[in-house]
């Protein structure tokens, strides 16, 4: 596990949501940091706050109180445009539902994040081919999502998240819709990219298959960090 400098620093973080006349506190005084190249997970049951915390790290939400500094930027102080730029340039997202565009080819789905960047067509082409080679889907380049298996769709989603070589990838229950064999294939692919590209991966999960691959396990309970565990690489 690489820890050459923190890329995420979370201090005294609270997140509250209005619930009618009441307020629900989803995160309580969370203090965490993550270094470059980590393969870590936020672990806990539904309602433990793991997805809420992942969303704040990904600048999809903001803290109610406290601070989350991601790649040198304080999430709560970013304008919507600055948040979008951070996501566009430096972050990758992998979701359990894939979020692929069914009418577009595998190539087009992976290329999509690059269209938001100032790149030439030839630069985009090389990056897409590289990303599809990383996940072993080069032969499926002209296929469309309905023609693929669930495991292949998730590999396309990984390629899309990795195509711009982001510093940080956030994965929310990425194996929830996959069988055991496909889950292990997906996790081995992400582990390989983490090792070779030094990309930091942070998962939100309660899946034991995912948990078995993590090098750092952060257990959340009722919105609080309950325990933390470091493990040796598999």
ZICORDA-V971874 format. One line per field, one symbol per residue. ss: DSSP state (2 for helix, 1 for strand, 0 for the rest). burial: 1 if it has 24 or more other C-alpha atoms within 12 Angstrom, else 0. A space follows every 10 residues. Layout:
# ZICORDA-V971874
ss = ???
burial = ???
This chain:
# ZICORDA-V971874
ss = 0000011111 1111111110 0111111111 1111100011 1110000002 2222222000 0000111111 0011222002 2222222222 1111100000 0000122222 2222220000 2222222222 2222000222 0001222002 2222222222 2200000111 1100000002 2222222222 2222222001 1111100222 2000011111 1001111111 0000
burial = 1100001111 0011110000 0000111111 1111111111 1111000111 1111111111 1111111111 1011110100 0010011111 1111111101 0000111111 1111000000 0001001111 1111111001 1010100001 1111111111 1111111111 1111110100 0111111111 1111001111 1111111011 1111111111 1111110000 0000
